[in-house]
Amino acid sequence: MENMVRVVDFHTHILPGVDDGAQSMEHSLEIVRRGVQDGIDTFVLTPHIRGDSDLVRLPHIRDRFSQLQERCRLEKIPAELVLGAEVLVFPSLPEHAEKYMHFTLGGPEKYILIELPFTQMPLYADHVLNSLMVKDFTPVLAHPERYLYLHGKLDLIEDWVDKGLKLQINTGSLNGRYGLRIKWFANKLVKKKLAHFFGSDVHSVHDYVPSFRETMKNASKVLGKQRCATA
């Protein structure tokens, strides 16, 4: 029964040559192989999209996605690849949300991974997230534990979650990769059952150290194995 639980890495930068992640097809394949060895079944590919100007890259991103799928098939790498994006929040995103349907995941829920700036929360962020939910999108907030300005805004996070927003926690945050403050807040979100998805935010093969599988095992003690693996 344990083998039936699928392990999903919900946040990766594996597509070759489309952002600051993998820069070559061989590098991409190396990352996927390393993830599979670590027990990952499904990789959600989330290249950076930073505004409408990046939409012109959609044909290139789709092309690279198809090429990576084919190489994994030819080399018999047992990985499921799903195309998404990590979309940096901007004021007019709700008005242009339909353009981003190409980067949503998961059927009717229309999951869309949203990144906030690291320095401070934009005044328009709350409005954008709420507006997306009104339009029947499900925003998934990328690595909220890394935004230090949210550490004192747990009530706001809980309000977003009550309205339908989901949270994606970086596995490296749980292991202390980004420092003790971020590790503390990531684990706090897990303990409060506010963690819905987990991702490595992998940019290179070295980002799967410490082990993704071991991190999931530790988180499953709090969330339960099924939810931790598949969110």
Secondary structure, 3 states (H helix, E strand, C coil): CHHHCCCEEEEECCCCCCCCCCCCHHHHHHHHHHHHHCCCCEEEECCEECCHHHHHHHHHHHHHHHHHHHHHHHCCCCCEEEECCEEECCCCCHHHHHHHHHHCECHHHCEEEEECCCCCCCCCHHHHHHHHHHCCCEEEEECHHHCHHHCCCHHHHHHHHHHCCEEEEEHHHHCCCCCHHHHHHHHHHHHCCCCCEEECCECCHHHHCCCHHHHHHHHHHHHCHHHHHHC
